[in-house]
């Protein structure tokens, strides 16, 4: 049986007793019986405050929605937003309400996914305030072995990449926290309530767990597996499938020749997947209400499949074949284009990109990171 940290919490009960707990969580914070971490801590300990990441503790907030303090309607515990317009951090006032911060959110093992930075910001804030930080660890659905992509470079930090991780980093949230606490010398009192039964080589379907959406944009495991590659299209004028029932599984635009693109991509014989022509009309986001065409990515072999390399190959194929393709401008004056923030470097927008050379550079950075991270592994 594969257990996440919340399933093992009774073994650590003494850690929580007598303390005012602040919990950072989201709808994925559930035990194996689908009881929420909110209710478990509220019933068994002193849950003094909830802290909401993007999407809200109950998942009722849209992507990017900014929320202020309110009372959780079920527990009547105050909920403070960590996704505010002016800050995404714990304030001193927040920390004064609690004796300990607890974190329980399912990660998807990809550098762009914002929950990991909510965790790292809170870890740093607790270190500065002298408050202990506890992570109820969860398995990495993309396994704990495979590493893909480049390291985030200095000067490219943002909320979609604020720590030198590879795009697919092969660590659990607890392991990322241990690594950051050590490498950044934060010296926080950090506790990790470990998973049990998980082996690093396991992909999510091999765990026997039920998939619970970490956010509405990641409705199933295949989406999470594709996400390291197709999320790059958020930095372009191509639709990444938002506004459809399969976000991050389809990519297209009104001007794409679906059959031609599918044939060209299948001709590359990329490992572990097939491309299918697809036609769709987004109900929101890019090309809202417009008829689009493109490709759907179907994973045939999850172990052989390399999502980031696939996404890069698809992106440059579209860029080379369609003059309408464009990288989006910065969202605000003085900031970097979003593709730079996702990519963690400026390489994607360079005038002439040699894709094989770029991928080999990424593979070397991945190899170095994979070797370095072993010292922080909690699981074999």
N, C-alpha and C positions, 0 to 999 in steps of 0.2 A: 504494500500500500504506500502510495506517495502522499506525504503530508506537507502542507505549507506551515509556516510559523504559527499562524493563528490556531491550527489544529493541535499544536504542541504547547499551548500557552499555560496549561495547568502545571507543567514542569517548571515554569518560571514565575509562579504566582507570587512568591515572596518578593520578587523584584518590584511588583506593582502595588503591593498592599501598603495602605497608609499614605499613599501619594495622590495628589491631585493630578490627574492625567489629562494631557492634551493630545488628541488623536488627529493625525492627518490621514484621511482615507478617501475612498471613492466607491462606486458601486461594486467594484471588483474585490473589495475588502470583505470576503466571505469565508467561512470555514467549509469543510467538505460536506456539511449538511445544509449549506446555503444560509446559515445564520450569519447575520452581519457582524463584523467586528465592532461596530458601534453598539449594538445591543449586548454583545458579550461583555465588553468593558463596562458598559452602563450598569448591567445587572450584577457583575461580580466584583467590580472595583469602584473607584470614585472618578467617574468621567466628568471632568470639570469644563472642558471646552472641546469643540470640534474645529478643525482647520481645513478649509476647502481649497483644493487645487482647481485648475481649469476643469470645467464641466460640473463642479459642485460635488458635495459629499454624497448626494443621492442621485447624481447624474442628470439633474433636471435643468442644467444650464447649457446653453449652446456653446460651441467652440468659440473662444475669444470673448465670451460674455464677461463683463466686469460686475462683481457682486459685492455688496457691503454686508455688514454684520446683521444676522437675523437669528431667530430661535428655531432649532430643528423641530418640526411639528410633531415628531414621534416621541423624542426624549425630553424636549424642552431645554436641551443643552444649547448654549450659545454657539453659533457657527460664525467664525471669522474667516474672511476670504484671504487666501494667499495668491489671488489673481486680481489684485486691485490695480486701478489706473496708475497710482503713484508708486506702487511697490508690490513685489512678489515675495516679500520676506516676513518673518516673524518680527513684530515690533516688541519693544521693551514692555509695553502694556500687555501684549499677548502673553509674554513669558512670565509676567508677574502673576498671572491667573493660575499657573500650573507649576508643578514640581518636576515634571518629566514630560517629554514629547515622545509619542509613539507613532510610528509610520507603518501603514499597511495598504499598499496599492500594487496591483499587478502591473509589472513592467512588460514591455515587448522587446527588450534587448536591442533597441535601435537608438542611436544618438539623437535623432530629431525629436523623440517623444518626450514631451515636456515634464512628465511626472518625475523623472530622474533628477531634474534641476530643482523642482520643489523640494525634494528630499535633501539634495546637497546644500541648498540655501539654508534650510532649517538646521541641518547638521552644523554648518558654520555658525549660525546664529546661536545655537545652544552652546557651542564651544565658547563663544565670547561671553555668554551670560552665565557660564558655569552650571548649565542644566544638563542632566543625562538625556541621552537620545537612544531610543530602542527601535529597532527595525524588526517587524514580524516578516521574516524573509519569505520569498516566493520563488518558485522555479522559473528559470528563463525558458519561455516557450520555444525559442529558436536554438536551444541547446547551450551548453556551457563550454563548448569546444571551438566551434567555428567562428572565425574572426574575418571580417571583410572590410575593405575600404581604408581610407587614409585617416590619419590623426587630425583632429581639429588643431589649426595653427593659431598662434598668438595674434591678437587683433581681429579675430573673427568670432569672438564670443557673443552669444545671444541666448535667448531662452529656448532656442532649438539646437543649442550646442554651446555649452559653457564650461566644458572640461575636456582635456585632451584624451578623448576616447576615439576608437575606430567606429565606423558607422554601425557595424554589427560587432558587439564587443565580447560576447560569450561570458558574461558574468551575471550573477544575481544582483539584485539591488543591494543586499547586505554586503556582498563582495565589493561592489563599486564604492560603497560608503567606507569600508575598511581601507581601501586603496586611497581614496581621497583624504581621509582623516590622517593617514600616514604621510602621503606625498605632499600635502599642503601644510602639514605640521599644525593642524587645528587643535590637536590634543583634547578632543571632546571625550567625555565618558560615554563610550559607545558600546551598546549591547546588541547582539544579533540573536534573535530567537530562530534557530535554524530549522530548515526543512529536514524531513526524514525520508529515506528511501529513494531519493532522486539521484540519478547518476548523470554526470556531466554530458554524456553523449546523447541523452534522451531528448528527442523532439516532443512537443506537447502531446501529439496523438498517442505516443508510447507510454504516457503516464497514467492513463485510465481516468484522468480528471475530466470534468465537464467544462467546456469553454464558457466563460462569462465575459461579455464584451468589456474590455478595459475602458473603451469609449465608443461612442456611436460610429466613429469612423473605422473601427476595427471589429466588425461584427463576427468574424470567424477566424480560425487559425490560418487558413490560406491567405487571408488578408494580411495578417501579421507577418507571414513569411514573405509576401510580396513587398510589403511596406518599405524595407530598406532601399529598394530600387525605385519603386513608383512614386514615393513621396518626393523625389527630386522634381517631379513635374509640377509641384506646387510653386516652384521658382520660375515656371515658364507660362506661356499663354495657352498651353495645352490643358484640356480637362483631364484631371486625374480620377475622374469618376465620382467626385462629390456631387450630391444631388441625384444619385442613382442608388440602387440597392446593393451595388457592389463597388463601393469606393476603393480606390487603390488597386483594383483588379482589372479595370479597363482604362485605356488612355486614348484620347482622340480629340477631334475638332471638326467643325463643319466642312473644312476644305481637304480632309484626308481621304485618300482612296483606300478604303478598308482592305479590299482584296489584295491590292498591290503591296500594301504595307505588311500584311500577314504573310504573303508569299516571300517577300524579301527577308523578313525576320526568321521565318522557318528555314530559309535557305542558309542561314548562318549556323544552323545546327547547334544552338546553345544548349547546354546540358540541362536535362530535367524538366523541360516544359515544351508546350506547343502554343502557337499564337493563332487565335481564331478571329476572323473578321466580325465586327460587332457594330451595331447601330443603336444610338441611344439619344435621349432628350433629357438633360439635367433639369430637375425641378428647382434647383437653386445653385449658387456658386457660378463658376465660369459657364458661359453660353446657356444661361438659364432660359428654358423654353425653346432653344434652338435644336434642330436636328444635327446630330454629330455622328461621325463614323470614325472607326479606329480599330483597335485590337483588344481582345480579352486575353489575359495571360493565364493559362491553365497549367498548374504544377502537376507533373506526372511522377517525378522522383524528388521528394523533398531533400534528400541527402545530397544528391548530385547538383541540385539547383543552386545557383548563386545569384541572389536577388539584386545586389548592387551592380554587379557586372552586367546583368541582363538589362537593368534600368538604364545604365549608361549607354549600352549598345543601342537600345531603342531610342533614346533621346537624340543621339547624334545621327541616327538614320533618319529620323524625322527632320532634324535641323538641316541635313544635307539635301533632302528631297523637297522641302517645302519652304519657299521664301517667306511665307507668312509666319513661320515659327519665330518666336522671340523669347528672350529672357525678360522677365518682368523688371521694371525699374524699382528703385528703393521705395519702400512704403512711406518713408518720410525723408525730408531733405536732410542731407548730411549722413544718412545711413548707407549701408552696403546693400546691393541687390540681394533679394532673398535667396537666390541660387548660391551666392557666396556664403551666406550664413548656413544654409543646409550643407553645402559642400565643405565648409570649414576652410576654404581657400579660394583663390580667384581662378583656379585652373579651368573650370568649366566654361568661362567666358573668353578664354584666350582665342585669338584670331584663328589660329590653326592648331587644332587638337589632334594629335596622333593617338587614337584610342588604344591600340595595343601597348604603346609605351606608357600611357597614363595608367592603364590597368596593371602593368608590371610594377610601376612605382607604388601603386596602392598595395599590391601583394607584398612587397618588401616591407612597407610600413606595418601591414597586418601581421607578418611573421614576427617582427620585432616586438609588437605589442602582445601577441599571443605568448611569447616567451616570457616577457616581463610580468604579465598578470598572474602567472602561475603561483607566485609567492603569496597571493591574496586569496587563493582558492580555499573555500570551506568544505568543498565536496569533491569526491573522487569519481 
